Amino acid sequence: MYQLQLKPLDKTPKYKQIVQSVIMDIERGVLKNGDHLPSISELSVEHYLARDTVEKAYREPAPAGLHYVGTGKGLLRGGQ
């Protein structure tokens, strides 16, 4: 299962931390095109985040055309 890296004491907004964590994991090869991301509900419960925060992160554009798709489980799709 995918492990998101959040820093509780970091002043960066949580939605941006989510985006940064996913981008770093794409760059490191931890996540690849077609991999499942945690659902909005899973991520919000696991990290004690508001659903709106996770939804905002998943709506943010990502490099190389990768983005969150669908309900339930997220999928990375696009140009990798």
mmCIF file of the N, C-alpha and C atoms, coordinates in Angstrom:
data_MODEL
# 
_entry.id   MODEL 
# 
loop_
_atom_site.group_PDB 
_atom_site.id 
_atom_site.type_symbol 
_atom_site.label_atom_id 
_atom_site.label_alt_id 
_atom_site.label_comp_id 
_atom_site.label_asym_id 
_atom_site.label_entity_id 
_atom_site.label_seq_id 
_atom_site.pdbx_PDB_ins_code 
_atom_site.Cartn_x 
_atom_site.Cartn_y 
_atom_site.Cartn_z 
_atom_site.occupancy 
_atom_site.B_iso_or_equiv 
_atom_site.pdbx_formal_charge 
_atom_site.auth_seq_id 
_atom_site.auth_comp_id 
_atom_site.auth_asym_id 
_atom_site.auth_atom_id 
_atom_site.pdbx_PDB_model_num 
ATOM 1   N N  . MET A 1 1  ? 0.833   -1.181 0.000   1.00 0.00 ? 1  MET A N  1 
ATOM 2   C CA . MET A 1 1  ? 0.000   0.000  0.000   1.00 0.00 ? 1  MET A CA 1 
ATOM 3   C C  . MET A 1 1  ? 0.885   1.255  0.000   1.00 0.00 ? 1  MET A C  1 
ATOM 4   N N  . TYR A 1 2  ? 0.437   2.273  -0.685  1.00 0.00 ? 2  TYR A N  1 
ATOM 5   C CA . TYR A 1 2  ? 1.190   3.513  -0.828  1.00 0.00 ? 2  TYR A CA 1 
ATOM 6   C C  . TYR A 1 2  ? 1.248   4.271  0.491   1.00 0.00 ? 2  TYR A C  1 
ATOM 7   N N  . GLN A 1 3  ? 2.438   4.748  0.840   1.00 0.00 ? 3  GLN A N  1 
ATOM 8   C CA . GLN A 1 3  ? 2.633   5.509  2.073   1.00 0.00 ? 3  GLN A CA 1 
ATOM 9   C C  . GLN A 1 3  ? 2.937   6.966  1.745   1.00 0.00 ? 3  GLN A C  1 
ATOM 10  N N  . LEU A 1 4  ? 2.029   7.821  2.048   1.00 0.00 ? 4  LEU A N  1 
ATOM 11  C CA . LEU A 1 4  ? 2.172   9.257  1.848   1.00 0.00 ? 4  LEU A CA 1 
ATOM 12  C C  . LEU A 1 4  ? 3.087   9.836  2.925   1.00 0.00 ? 4  LEU A C  1 
ATOM 13  N N  . GLN A 1 5  ? 3.952   10.776 2.537   1.00 0.00 ? 5  GLN A N  1 
ATOM 14  C CA . GLN A 1 5  ? 4.868   11.401 3.480   1.00 0.00 ? 5  GLN A CA 1 
ATOM 15  C C  . GLN A 1 5  ? 4.381   12.809 3.815   1.00 0.00 ? 5  GLN A C  1 
ATOM 16  N N  . LEU A 1 6  ? 3.870   12.991 5.026   1.00 0.00 ? 6  LEU A N  1 
ATOM 17  C CA . LEU A 1 6  ? 3.445   14.314 5.499   1.00 0.00 ? 6  LEU A CA 1 
ATOM 18  C C  . LEU A 1 6  ? 4.280   14.702 6.709   1.00 0.00 ? 6  LEU A C  1 
ATOM 19  N N  . LYS A 1 7  ? 4.554   15.997 6.817   1.00 0.00 ? 7  LYS A N  1 
ATOM 20  C CA . LYS A 1 7  ? 5.322   16.520 7.953   1.00 0.00 ? 7  LYS A CA 1 
ATOM 21  C C  . LYS A 1 7  ? 4.391   17.391 8.786   1.00 0.00 ? 7  LYS A C  1 
ATOM 22  N N  . PRO A 1 8  ? 3.954   16.889 9.929   1.00 0.00 ? 8  PRO A N  1 
ATOM 23  C CA . PRO A 1 8  ? 2.975   17.612 10.744  1.00 0.00 ? 8  PRO A CA 1 
ATOM 24  C C  . PRO A 1 8  ? 3.410   19.013 11.169  1.00 0.00 ? 8  PRO A C  1 
ATOM 25  N N  . LEU A 1 9  ? 4.696   19.234 11.388  1.00 0.00 ? 9  LEU A N  1 
ATOM 26  C CA . LEU A 1 9  ? 5.172   20.532 11.855  1.00 0.00 ? 9  LEU A CA 1 
ATOM 27  C C  . LEU A 1 9  ? 5.508   21.494 10.720  1.00 0.00 ? 9  LEU A C  1 
ATOM 28  N N  . ASP A 1 10 ? 5.477   21.014 9.481   1.00 0.00 ? 10 ASP A N  1 
ATOM 29  C CA . ASP A 1 10 ? 5.754   21.859 8.315   1.00 0.00 ? 10 ASP A CA 1 
ATOM 30  C C  . ASP A 1 10 ? 4.617   22.856 8.127   1.00 0.00 ? 10 ASP A C  1 
ATOM 31  N N  . LYS A 1 11 ? 4.958   24.106 7.836   1.00 0.00 ? 11 LYS A N  1 
ATOM 32  C CA . LYS A 1 11 ? 3.936   25.136 7.652   1.00 0.00 ? 11 LYS A CA 1 
ATOM 33  C C  . LYS A 1 11 ? 3.329   25.123 6.251   1.00 0.00 ? 11 LYS A C  1 
ATOM 34  N N  . THR A 1 12 ? 3.863   24.293 5.366   1.00 0.00 ? 12 THR A N  1 
ATOM 35  C CA . THR A 1 12 ? 3.286   24.140 4.032   1.00 0.00 ? 12 THR A CA 1 
ATOM 36  C C  . THR A 1 12 ? 1.896   23.548 4.175   1.00 0.00 ? 12 THR A C  1 
ATOM 37  N N  . PRO A 1 13 ? 0.892   24.095 3.466   1.00 0.00 ? 13 PRO A N  1 
ATOM 38  C CA . PRO A 1 13 ? -0.458  23.531 3.569   1.00 0.00 ? 13 PRO A CA 1 
ATOM 39  C C  . PRO A 1 13 ? -0.462  22.027 3.266   1.00 0.00 ? 13 PRO A C  1 
ATOM 40  N N  . LYS A 1 14 ? -1.310  21.301 3.973   1.00 0.00 ? 14 LYS A N  1 
ATOM 41  C CA . LYS A 1 14 ? -1.347  19.837 3.837   1.00 0.00 ? 14 LYS A CA 1 
ATOM 42  C C  . LYS A 1 14 ? -1.639  19.398 2.402   1.00 0.00 ? 14 LYS A C  1 
ATOM 43  N N  . TYR A 1 15 ? -2.522  20.116 1.693   1.00 0.00 ? 15 TYR A N  1 
ATOM 44  C CA . TYR A 1 15 ? -2.823  19.693 0.324   1.00 0.00 ? 15 TYR A CA 1 
ATOM 45  C C  . TYR A 1 15 ? -1.580  19.796 -0.558  1.00 0.00 ? 15 TYR A C  1 
ATOM 46  N N  . LYS A 1 16 ? -0.736  20.802 -0.309  1.00 0.00 ? 16 LYS A N  1 
ATOM 47  C CA . LYS A 1 16 ? 0.498   20.930 -1.076  1.00 0.00 ? 16 LYS A CA 1 
ATOM 48  C C  . LYS A 1 16 ? 1.498   19.850 -0.687  1.00 0.00 ? 16 LYS A C  1 
ATOM 49  N N  . GLN A 1 17 ? 1.514   19.469 0.591   1.00 0.00 ? 17 GLN A N  1 
ATOM 50  C CA . GLN A 1 17 ? 2.388   18.377 1.026   1.00 0.00 ? 17 GLN A CA 1 
ATOM 51  C C  . GLN A 1 17 ? 2.002   17.072 0.351   1.00 0.00 ? 17 GLN A C  1 
ATOM 52  N N  . ILE A 1 18 ? 0.702   16.843 0.184   1.00 0.00 ? 18 ILE A N  1 
ATOM 53  C CA . ILE A 1 18 ? 0.236   15.634 -0.500  1.00 0.00 ? 18 ILE A CA 1 
ATOM 54  C C  . ILE A 1 18 ? 0.748   15.639 -1.937  1.00 0.00 ? 18 ILE A C  1 
ATOM 55  N N  . VAL A 1 19 ? 0.553   16.760 -2.622  1.00 0.00 ? 19 VAL A N  1 
ATOM 56  C CA . VAL A 1 19 ? 1.005   16.879 -4.014  1.00 0.00 ? 19 VAL A CA 1 
ATOM 57  C C  . VAL A 1 19 ? 2.512   16.666 -4.102  1.00 0.00 ? 19 VAL A C  1 
ATOM 58  N N  . GLN A 1 20 ? 3.273   17.320 -3.220  1.00 0.00 ? 20 GLN A N  1 
ATOM 59  C CA . GLN A 1 20 ? 4.726   17.194 -3.233  1.00 0.00 ? 20 GLN A CA 1 
ATOM 60  C C  . GLN A 1 20 ? 5.171   15.752 -2.982  1.00 0.00 ? 20 GLN A C  1 
ATOM 61  N N  . SER A 1 21 ? 4.500   15.075 -2.064  1.00 0.00 ? 21 SER A N  1 
ATOM 62  C CA . SER A 1 21 ? 4.840   13.685 -1.755  1.00 0.00 ? 21 SER A CA 1 
ATOM 63  C C  . SER A 1 21 ? 4.611   12.788 -2.967  1.00 0.00 ? 21 SER A C  1 
ATOM 64  N N  . VAL A 1 22 ? 3.479   12.968 -3.641  1.00 0.00 ? 22 VAL A N  1 
ATOM 65  C CA . VAL A 1 22 ? 3.173   12.156 -4.827  1.00 0.00 ? 22 VAL A CA 1 
ATOM 66  C C  . VAL A 1 22 ? 4.182   12.448 -5.931  1.00 0.00 ? 22 VAL A C  1 
ATOM 67  N N  . ILE A 1 23 ? 4.486   13.725 -6.172  1.00 0.00 ? 23 ILE A N  1 
ATOM 68  C CA . ILE A 1 23 ? 5.451   14.088 -7.215  1.00 0.00 ? 23 ILE A CA 1 
ATOM 69  C C  . ILE A 1 23 ? 6.822   13.483 -6.918  1.00 0.00 ? 23 ILE A C  1 
ATOM 70  N N  . MET A 1 24 ? 7.274   13.580 -5.662  1.00 0.00 ? 24 MET A N  1 
ATOM 71  C CA . MET A 1 24 ? 8.568   12.994 -5.292  1.00 0.00 ? 24 MET A CA 1 
ATOM 72  C C  . MET A 1 24 ? 8.578   11.492 -5.539  1.00 0.00 ? 24 MET A C  1 
ATOM 73  N N  . ASP A 1 25 ? 7.476   10.825 -5.204  1.00 0.00 ? 25 ASP A N  1 
ATOM 74  C CA . ASP A 1 25 ? 7.420   9.380  -5.393  1.00 0.00 ? 25 ASP A CA 1 
ATOM 75  C C  . ASP A 1 25 ? 7.346   8.994  -6.874  1.00 0.00 ? 25 ASP A C  1 
ATOM 76  N N  . ILE A 1 26 ? 6.760   9.843  -7.699  1.00 0.00 ? 26 ILE A N  1 
ATOM 77  C CA . ILE A 1 26 ? 6.779   9.614  -9.150  1.00 0.00 ? 26 ILE A CA 1 
ATOM 78  C C  . ILE A 1 26 ? 8.213   9.736  -9.648  1.00 0.00 ? 26 ILE A C  1 
ATOM 79  N N  . GLU A 1 27 ? 8.888   10.800 -9.233  1.00 0.00 ? 27 GLU A N  1 
ATOM 80  C CA . GLU A 1 27 ? 10.268  11.033 -9.667  1.00 0.00 ? 27 GLU A CA 1 
ATOM 81  C C  . GLU A 1 27 ? 11.211  9.931  -9.206  1.00 0.00 ? 27 GLU A C  1 
ATOM 82  N N  . ARG A 1 28 ? 10.967  9.374  -8.029  1.00 0.00 ? 28 ARG A N  1 
ATOM 83  C CA . ARG A 1 28 ? 11.814  8.298  -7.491  1.00 0.00 ? 28 ARG A CA 1 
ATOM 84  C C  . ARG A 1 28 ? 11.447  6.927  -8.049  1.00 0.00 ? 28 ARG A C  1 
ATOM 85  N N  . GLY A 1 29 ? 10.337  6.858  -8.784  1.00 0.00 ? 29 GLY A N  1 
ATOM 86  C CA . GLY A 1 29 ? 9.913   5.582  -9.352  1.00 0.00 ? 29 GLY A CA 1 
ATOM 87  C C  . GLY A 1 29 ? 9.084   4.727  -8.412  1.00 0.00 ? 29 GLY A C  1 
ATOM 88  N N  . VAL A 1 30 ? 8.716   5.279  -7.253  1.00 0.00 ? 30 VAL A N  1 
ATOM 89  C CA . VAL A 1 30 ? 7.869   4.548  -6.310  1.00 0.00 ? 30 VAL A CA 1 
ATOM 90  C C  . VAL A 1 30 ? 6.461   4.406  -6.881  1.00 0.00 ? 30 VAL A C  1 
ATOM 91  N N  . LEU A 1 31 ? 5.983   5.470  -7.550  1.00 0.00 ? 31 LEU A N  1 
ATOM 92  C CA . LEU A 1 31 ? 4.679   5.452  -8.221  1.00 0.00 ? 31 LEU A CA 1 
ATOM 93  C C  . LEU A 1 31 ? 4.896   5.503  -9.722  1.00 0.00 ? 31 LEU A C  1 
ATOM 94  N N  . LYS A 1 32 ? 4.101   4.716  -10.448 1.00 0.00 ? 32 LYS A N  1 
ATOM 95  C CA . LYS A 1 32 ? 4.183   4.678  -11.902 1.00 0.00 ? 32 LYS A CA 1 
ATOM 96  C C  . LYS A 1 32 ? 2.792   4.849  -12.495 1.00 0.00 ? 32 LYS A C  1 
ATOM 97  N N  . ASN A 1 33 ? 2.747   5.141  -13.787 1.00 0.00 ? 33 ASN A N  1 
ATOM 98  C CA . ASN A 1 33 ? 1.482   5.271  -14.501 1.00 0.00 ? 33 ASN A CA 1 
ATOM 99  C C  . ASN A 1 33 ? 0.619   4.036  -14.246 1.00 0.00 ? 33 ASN A C  1 
ATOM 100 N N  . GLY A 1 34 ? -0.627  4.275  -13.862 1.00 0.00 ? 34 GLY A N  1 
ATOM 101 C CA . GLY A 1 34 ? -1.561  3.181  -13.601 1.00 0.00 ? 34 GLY A CA 1 
ATOM 102 C C  . GLY A 1 34 ? -1.593  2.709  -12.158 1.00 0.00 ? 34 GLY A C  1 
ATOM 103 N N  . ASP A 1 35 ? -0.650  3.171  -11.335 1.00 0.00 ? 35 ASP A N  1 
ATOM 104 C CA . ASP A 1 35 ? -0.648  2.790  -9.914  1.00 0.00 ? 35 ASP A CA 1 
ATOM 105 C C  . ASP A 1 35 ? -1.857  3.395  -9.210  1.00 0.00 ? 35 ASP A C  1 
ATOM 106 N N  . HIS A 1 36 ? -2.322  2.694  -8.213  1.00 0.00 ? 36 HIS A N  1 
ATOM 107 C CA . HIS A 1 36 ? -3.440  3.176  -7.400  1.00 0.00 ? 36 HIS A CA 1 
ATOM 108 C C  . HIS A 1 36 ? -2.929  4.106  -6.303  1.00 0.00 ? 36 HIS A C  1 
ATOM 109 N N  . LEU A 1 37 ? -3.644  5.213  -6.141  1.00 0.00 ? 37 LEU A N  1 
ATOM 110 C CA . LEU A 1 37 ? -3.434  6.087  -4.990  1.00 0.00 ? 37 LEU A CA 1 
ATOM 111 C C  . LEU A 1 37 ? -4.520  5.757  -3.975  1.00 0.00 ? 37 LEU A C  1 
ATOM 112 N N  . PRO A 1 38 ? -4.301  6.084  -2.714  1.00 0.00 ? 38 PRO A N  1 
ATOM 113 C CA . PRO A 1 38 ? -5.374  5.870  -1.735  1.00 0.00 ? 38 PRO A CA 1 
ATOM 114 C C  . PRO A 1 38 ? -6.604  6.693  -2.119  1.00 0.00 ? 38 PRO A C  1 
ATOM 115 N N  . SER A 1 39 ? -7.769  6.198  -1.773  1.00 0.00 ? 39 SER A N  1 
ATOM 116 C CA . SER A 1 39 ? -8.987  6.967  -2.016  1.00 0.00 ? 39 SER A CA 1 
ATOM 117 C C  . SER A 1 39 ? -8.977  8.198  -1.126  1.00 0.00 ? 39 SER A C  1 
ATOM 118 N N  . ILE A 1 40 ? -9.829  9.148  -1.445  1.00 0.00 ? 40 ILE A N  1 
ATOM 119 C CA . ILE A 1 40 ? -9.951  10.357 -0.643  1.00 0.00 ? 40 ILE A CA 1 
ATOM 120 C C  . ILE A 1 40 ? -10.303 9.990  0.797   1.00 0.00 ? 40 ILE A C  1 
ATOM 121 N N  . SER A 1 41 ? -11.232 9.079  0.962   1.00 0.00 ? 41 SER A N  1 
ATOM 122 C CA . SER A 1 41 ? -11.642 8.660  2.315   1.00 0.00 ? 41 SER A CA 1 
ATOM 123 C C  . SER A 1 41 ? -10.495 7.996  3.067   1.00 0.00 ? 41 SER A C  1 
ATOM 124 N N  . GLU A 1 42 ? -9.791  7.082  2.405   1.00 0.00 ? 42 GLU A N  1 
ATOM 125 C CA . GLU A 1 42 ? -8.673  6.385  3.056   1.00 0.00 ? 42 GLU A CA 1 
ATOM 126 C C  . GLU A 1 42 ? -7.602  7.371  3.517   1.00 0.00 ? 42 GLU A C  1 
ATOM 127 N N  . LEU A 1 43 ? -7.241  8.275  2.626   1.00 0.00 ? 43 LEU A N  1 
ATOM 128 C CA . LEU A 1 43 ? -6.186  9.228  2.949   1.00 0.00 ? 43 LEU A CA 1 
ATOM 129 C C  . LEU A 1 43 ? -6.610  10.160 4.077   1.00 0.00 ? 43 LEU A C  1 
ATOM 130 N N  . SER A 1 44 ? -7.857  10.609 4.045   1.00 0.00 ? 44 SER A N  1 
ATOM 131 C CA . SER A 1 44 ? -8.319  11.525 5.093   1.00 0.00 ? 44 SER A CA 1 
ATOM 132 C C  . SER A 1 44 ? -8.364  10.834 6.451   1.00 0.00 ? 44 SER A C  1 
ATOM 133 N N  . VAL A 1 45 ? -8.809  9.595  6.492   1.00 0.00 ? 45 VAL A N  1 
ATOM 134 C CA . VAL A 1 45 ? -8.872  8.860  7.758   1.00 0.00 ? 45 VAL A CA 1 
ATOM 135 C C  . VAL A 1 45 ? -7.472  8.520  8.264   1.00 0.00 ? 45 VAL A C  1 
ATOM 136 N N  . GLU A 1 46 ? -6.628  7.997  7.382   1.00 0.00 ? 46 GLU A N  1 
ATOM 137 C CA . GLU A 1 46 ? -5.290  7.552  7.779   1.00 0.00 ? 46 GLU A CA 1 
ATOM 138 C C  . GLU A 1 46 ? -4.428  8.703  8.317   1.00 0.00 ? 46 GLU A C  1 
ATOM 139 N N  . HIS A 1 47 ? -4.578  9.889  7.736   1.00 0.00 ? 47 HIS A N  1 
ATOM 140 C CA . HIS A 1 47 ? -3.728  11.017 8.120   1.00 0.00 ? 47 HIS A CA 1 
ATOM 141 C C  . HIS A 1 47 ? -4.481  12.117 8.877   1.00 0.00 ? 47 HIS A C  1 
ATOM 142 N N  . TYR A 1 48 ? -5.703  11.816 9.296   1.00 0.00 ? 48 TYR A N  1 
ATOM 143 C CA . TYR A 1 48 ? -6.522  12.771 10.057  1.00 0.00 ? 48 TYR A CA 1 
ATOM 144 C C  . TYR A 1 48 ? -6.657  14.111 9.310   1.00 0.00 ? 48 TYR A C  1 
ATOM 145 N N  . LEU A 1 49 ? -7.009  14.018 8.035   1.00 0.00 ? 49 LEU A N  1 
ATOM 146 C CA . LEU A 1 49 ? -7.168  15.196 7.187   1.00 0.00 ? 49 LEU A CA 1 
ATOM 147 C C  . LEU A 1 49 ? -8.629  15.367 6.803   1.00 0.00 ? 49 LEU A C  1 
ATOM 148 N N  . ALA A 1 50 ? -9.021  16.604 6.565   1.00 0.00 ? 50 ALA A N  1 
ATOM 149 C CA . ALA A 1 50 ? -10.369 16.855 6.054   1.00 0.00 ? 50 ALA A CA 1 
ATOM 150 C C  . ALA A 1 50 ? -10.455 16.321 4.621   1.00 0.00 ? 50 ALA A C  1 
ATOM 151 N N  . ARG A 1 51 ? -11.613 15.766 4.274   1.00 0.00 ? 51 ARG A N  1 
ATOM 152 C CA . ARG A 1 51 ? -11.809 15.266 2.897   1.00 0.00 ? 51 ARG A CA 1 
ATOM 153 C C  . ARG A 1 51 ? -11.549 16.364 1.877   1.00 0.00 ? 51 ARG A C  1 
ATOM 154 N N  . ASP A 1 52 ? -11.953 17.595 2.194   1.00 0.00 ? 52 ASP A N  1 
ATOM 155 C CA . ASP A 1 52 ? -11.741 18.722 1.285   1.00 0.00 ? 52 ASP A CA 1 
ATOM 156 C C  . ASP A 1 52 ? -10.252 18.941 0.998   1.00 0.00 ? 52 ASP A C  1 
ATOM 157 N N  . THR A 1 53 ? -9.413  18.719 1.997   1.00 0.00 ? 53 THR A N  1 
ATOM 158 C CA . THR A 1 53 ? -7.967  18.880 1.820   1.00 0.00 ? 53 THR A CA 1 
ATOM 159 C C  . THR A 1 53 ? -7.435  17.871 0.813   1.00 0.00 ? 53 THR A C  1 
ATOM 160 N N  . VAL A 1 54 ? -7.846  16.620 0.953   1.00 0.00 ? 54 VAL A N  1 
ATOM 161 C CA . VAL A 1 54 ? -7.394  15.566 0.038   1.00 0.00 ? 54 VAL A CA 1 
ATOM 162 C C  . VAL A 1 54 ? -7.960  15.808 -1.361  1.00 0.00 ? 54 VAL A C  1 
ATOM 163 N N  . GLU A 1 55 ? -9.226  16.185 -1.441  1.00 0.00 ? 55 GLU A N  1 
ATOM 164 C CA . GLU A 1 55 ? -9.831  16.471 -2.743  1.00 0.00 ? 55 GLU A CA 1 
ATOM 165 C C  . GLU A 1 55 ? -9.086  17.604 -3.445  1.00 0.00 ? 55 GLU A C  1 
ATOM 166 N N  . LYS A 1 56 ? -8.733  18.634 -2.702  1.00 0.00 ? 56 LYS A N  1 
ATOM 167 C CA . LYS A 1 56 ? -8.004  19.768 -3.280  1.00 0.00 ? 56 LYS A CA 1 
ATOM 168 C C  . LYS A 1 56 ? -6.648  19.301 -3.816  1.00 0.00 ? 56 LYS A C  1 
ATOM 169 N N  . ALA A 1 57 ? -5.973  18.457 -3.076  1.00 0.00 ? 57 ALA A N  1 
ATOM 170 C CA . ALA A 1 57 ? -4.678  17.931 -3.525  1.00 0.00 ? 57 ALA A CA 1 
ATOM 171 C C  . ALA A 1 57 ? -4.838  17.111 -4.799  1.00 0.00 ? 57 ALA A C  1 
ATOM 172 N N  . TYR A 1 58 ? -5.861  16.283 -4.850  1.00 0.00 ? 58 TYR A N  1 
ATOM 173 C CA . TYR A 1 58 ? -6.071  15.421 -6.012  1.00 0.00 ? 58 TYR A CA 1 
ATOM 174 C C  . TYR A 1 58 ? -6.528  16.201 -7.241  1.00 0.00 ? 58 TYR A C  1 
ATOM 175 N N  . ARG A 1 59 ? -7.025  17.425 -7.047  1.00 0.00 ? 59 ARG A N  1 
ATOM 176 C CA . ARG A 1 59 ? -7.423  18.263 -8.181  1.00 0.00 ? 59 ARG A CA 1 
ATOM 177 C C  . ARG A 1 59 ? -6.253  19.065 -8.741  1.00 0.00 ? 59 ARG A C  1 
ATOM 178 N N  . GLU A 1 60 ? -5.161  19.169 -7.980  1.00 0.00 ? 60 GLU A N  1 
ATOM 179 C CA . GLU A 1 60 ? -3.998  19.934 -8.424  1.00 0.00 ? 60 GLU A CA 1 
ATOM 180 C C  . GLU A 1 60 ? -3.367  19.271 -9.649  1.00 0.00 ? 60 GLU A C  1 
ATOM 181 N N  . PRO A 1 61 ? -2.937  20.078 -10.634 1.00 0.00 ? 61 PRO A N  1 
ATOM 182 C CA . PRO A 1 61 ? -2.250  19.493 -11.789 1.00 0.00 ? 61 PRO A CA 1 
ATOM 183 C C  . PRO A 1 61 ? -0.905  18.914 -11.374 1.00 0.00 ? 61 PRO A C  1 
ATOM 184 N N  . ALA A 1 62 ? -0.520  17.841 -12.004 1.00 0.00 ? 62 ALA A N  1 
ATOM 185 C CA . ALA A 1 62 ? 0.759   17.194 -11.714 1.00 0.00 ? 62 ALA A CA 1 
ATOM 186 C C  . ALA A 1 62 ? 1.624   17.194 -12.976 1.00 0.00 ? 62 ALA A C  1 
ATOM 187 N N  . PRO A 1 63 ? 2.919   17.004 -12.822 1.00 0.00 ? 63 PRO A N  1 
ATOM 188 C CA . PRO A 1 63 ? 3.802   17.006 -13.986 1.00 0.00 ? 63 PRO A CA 1 
ATOM 189 C C  . PRO A 1 63 ? 3.512   15.841 -14.927 1.00 0.00 ? 63 PRO A C  1 
ATOM 190 N N  . ALA A 1 64 ? 3.888   16.008 -16.157 1.00 0.00 ? 64 ALA A N  1 
ATOM 191 C CA . ALA A 1 64 ? 3.805   14.956 -17.181 1.00 0.00 ? 64 ALA A CA 1 
ATOM 192 C C  . ALA A 1 64 ? 2.383   14.461 -17.391 1.00 0.00 ? 64 ALA A C  1 
ATOM 193 N N  . GLY A 1 65 ? 1.393   15.290 -17.091 1.00 0.00 ? 65 GLY A N  1 
ATOM 194 C CA . GLY A 1 65 ? 0.010   14.915 -17.354 1.00 0.00 ? 65 GLY A CA 1 
ATOM 195 C C  . GLY A 1 65 ? -0.556  13.880 -16.398 1.00 0.00 ? 65 GLY A C  1 
ATOM 196 N N  . LEU A 1 66 ? 0.128   13.598 -15.309 1.00 0.00 ? 66 LEU A N  1 
ATOM 197 C CA . LEU A 1 66 ? -0.376  12.642 -14.332 1.00 0.00 ? 66 LEU A CA 1 
ATOM 198 C C  . LEU A 1 66 ? -1.447  13.312 -13.498 1.00 0.00 ? 66 LEU A C  1 
ATOM 199 N N  . HIS A 1 67 ? -2.500  12.580 -13.176 1.00 0.00 ? 67 HIS A N  1 
ATOM 200 C CA . HIS A 1 67 ? -3.557  13.152 -12.362 1.00 0.00 ? 67 HIS A CA 1 
ATOM 201 C C  . HIS A 1 67 ? -4.403  12.060 -11.727 1.00 0.00 ? 67 HIS A C  1 
ATOM 202 N N  . TYR A 1 68 ? -5.138  12.454 -10.713 1.00 0.00 ? 68 TYR A N  1 
ATOM 203 C CA . TYR A 1 68 ? -6.058  11.568 -10.011 1.00 0.00 ? 68 TYR A CA 1 
ATOM 204 C C  . TYR A 1 68 ? -7.294  11.376 -10.874 1.00 0.00 ? 68 TYR A C  1 
ATOM 205 N N  . VAL A 1 69 ? -7.750  10.140 -10.956 1.00 0.00 ? 69 VAL A N  1 
ATOM 206 C CA . VAL A 1 69 ? -8.908  9.837  -11.797 1.00 0.00 ? 69 VAL A CA 1 
ATOM 207 C C  . VAL A 1 69 ? -9.933  9.041  -10.999 1.00 0.00 ? 69 VAL A C  1 
ATOM 208 N N  . GLY A 1 70 ? -11.186 9.418  -11.143 1.00 0.00 ? 70 GLY A N  1 
ATOM 209 C CA . GLY A 1 70 ? -12.275 8.587  -10.668 1.00 0.00 ? 70 GLY A CA 1 
ATOM 210 C C  . GLY A 1 70 ? -12.553 8.647  -9.182  1.00 0.00 ? 70 GLY A C  1 
ATOM 211 N N  . THR A 1 71 ? -13.515 7.844  -8.772  1.00 0.00 ? 71 THR A N  1 
ATOM 212 C CA . THR A 1 71 ? -13.889 7.758  -7.374  1.00 0.00 ? 71 THR A CA 1 
ATOM 213 C C  . THR A 1 71 ? -13.336 6.466  -6.799  1.00 0.00 ? 71 THR A C  1 
ATOM 214 N N  . GLY A 1 72 ? -13.377 6.355  -5.514  1.00 0.00 ? 72 GLY A N  1 
ATOM 215 C CA . GLY A 1 72 ? -12.819 5.161  -4.880  1.00 0.00 ? 72 GLY A CA 1 
ATOM 216 C C  . GLY A 1 72 ? -11.311 5.263  -4.868  1.00 0.00 ? 72 GLY A C  1 
ATOM 217 N N  . LYS A 1 73 ? -10.664 4.452  -5.643  1.00 0.00 ? 73 LYS A N  1 
ATOM 218 C CA . LYS A 1 73 ? -9.202  4.469  -5.722  1.00 0.00 ? 73 LYS A CA 1 
ATOM 219 C C  . LYS A 1 73 ? -8.763  5.452  -6.783  1.00 0.00 ? 73 LYS A C  1 
ATOM 220 N N  . GLY A 1 74 ? -7.733  6.206  -6.484  1.00 0.00 ? 74 GLY A N  1 
ATOM 221 C CA . GLY A 1 74 ? -7.180  7.099  -7.486  1.00 0.00 ? 74 GLY A CA 1 
ATOM 222 C C  . GLY A 1 74 ? -6.232  6.326  -8.391  1.00 0.00 ? 74 GLY A C  1 
ATOM 223 N N  . LEU A 1 75 ? -6.096  6.771  -9.605  1.00 0.00 ? 75 LEU A N  1 
ATOM 224 C CA . LEU A 1 75 ? -5.145  6.172  -10.539 1.00 0.00 ? 75 LEU A CA 1 
ATOM 225 C C  . LEU A 1 75 ? -4.277  7.269  -11.113 1.00 0.00 ? 75 LEU A C  1 
ATOM 226 N N  . LEU A 1 76 ? -3.018  6.963  -11.308 1.00 0.00 ? 76 LEU A N  1 
ATOM 227 C CA . LEU A 1 76 ? -2.150  7.885  -12.009 1.00 0.00 ? 76 LEU A CA 1 
ATOM 228 C C  . LEU A 1 76 ? -2.272  7.558  -13.488 1.00 0.00 ? 76 LEU A C  1 
ATOM 229 N N  . ARG A 1 77 ? -2.505  8.569  -14.282 1.00 0.00 ? 77 ARG A N  1 
ATOM 230 C CA . ARG A 1 77 ? -2.579  8.372  -15.732 1.00 0.00 ? 77 ARG A CA 1 
ATOM 231 C C  . ARG A 1 77 ? -1.815  9.476  -16.413 1.00 0.00 ? 77 ARG A C  1 
ATOM 232 N N  . GLY A 1 78 ? -1.374  9.222  -17.609 1.00 0.00 ? 78 GLY A N  1 
ATOM 233 C CA . GLY A 1 78 ? -0.768  10.294 -18.376 1.00 0.00 ? 78 GLY A CA 1 
ATOM 234 C C  . GLY A 1 78 ? 0.562   9.913  -18.969 1.00 0.00 ? 78 GLY A C  1 
ATOM 235 N N  . GLY A 1 79 ? 1.423   10.909 -19.080 1.00 0.00 ? 79 GLY A N  1 
ATOM 236 C CA . GLY A 1 79 ? 2.588   10.814 -19.927 1.00 0.00 ? 79 GLY A CA 1 
ATOM 237 C C  . GLY A 1 79 ? 3.810   10.147 -19.386 1.00 0.00 ? 79 GLY A C  1 
ATOM 238 N N  . GLN A 1 80 ? 3.725   9.141  -18.537 1.00 0.00 ? 80 GLN A N  1 
ATOM 239 C CA . GLN A 1 80 ? 4.951   8.463  -18.118 1.00 0.00 ? 80 GLN A CA 1 
ATOM 240 C C  . GLN A 1 80 ? 4.986   7.065  -18.624 1.00 0.00 ? 80 GLN A C  1 
# 
